[in-house]
Amino acid sequence: MALAMGVGVASCAAGVVITRIIPVSPGAMIVILLVGGYAPAALIDAMISAVRSAPRRQEAVDDRRAPGPIPPR
């Protein structure tokens, strides 16, 4: 929660500073910054989820097991 608040405050401050340089609406600039930050975060989250849900390679099973006792007939 603290990280989300920090990102919000930083985006607001950066949006206001940028609008002092470029004549655009501060609200629009803040939204553009936040959407621009969300897009890479969502992409990274999707890639991490895909890697975690990928089937894992199993170690090769050795079929040459030692013979066990022969079952009675």
C-alpha positions in Angstrom: 0.0 0.0 0.0 2.9 2.3 0.8 4.5 1.6 -2.5 1.2 2.4 -4.4 1.0 5.7 -2.5 4.6 6.5 -3.3 4.1 5.8 -7.0 1.0 8.0 -7.0 2.7 10.9 -5.3 5.7 10.6 -7.6 3.5 10.5 -10.7 1.6 13.6 -9.6 4.7 15.5 -8.8 6.3 14.5 -12.1 3.2 15.3 -14.0 3.0 18.8 -12.5 6.7 19.4 -13.2 6.4 18.3 -16.8 3.4 20.6 -17.4 5.6 23.5 -16.3 7.9 22.7 -19.3 5.3 21.4 -21.8 2.0 23.3 -22.1 -0.4 20.4 -21.5 -3.1 19.6 -18.9 -1.6 18.4 -15.6 -4.3 15.8 -15.2 -3.8 14.3 -18.6 0.0 14.2 -18.0 -0.4 12.4 -14.7 -2.7 9.8 -16.3 -0.2 9.3 -19.2 2.6 8.7 -16.7 0.5 6.3 -14.7 -0.6 4.3 -17.8 2.9 4.4 -19.1 4.1 2.8 -15.8 1.2 0.3 -15.7 1.9 -1.1 -19.2 5.4 -2.4 -18.5 4.4 -3.7 -15.0 1.5 -5.7 -16.5 3.8 -7.1 -19.2 6.4 -8.2 -16.7 3.7 -9.7 -14.5 2.4 -11.7 -17.4 5.8 -13.0 -18.3 6.5 -14.0 -14.7 3.2 -15.8 -14.5 3.9 -17.6 -17.8 7.3 -18.8 -16.5 5.8 -20.0 -13.2 3.0 -21.9 -14.8 5.1 -23.6 -17.5 5.4 -27.3 -17.1 8.6 -28.3 -15.4 11.0 -30.8 -17.0 11.2 -34.0 -15.0 14.4 -35.7 -14.4 15.0 -38.8 -16.6 13.6 -41.9 -15.0 16.0 -44.8 -14.9 14.1 -47.8 -16.1 16.9 -50.2 -15.3 15.7 -50.8 -11.8 17.0 -53.7 -9.8 14.7 -56.7 -10.2 12.5 -57.2 -7.2 11.2 -60.6 -5.9 9.3 -62.7 -8.4 5.6 -62.8 -7.4 4.3 -66.3 -6.7 2.1 -68.0 -9.3 
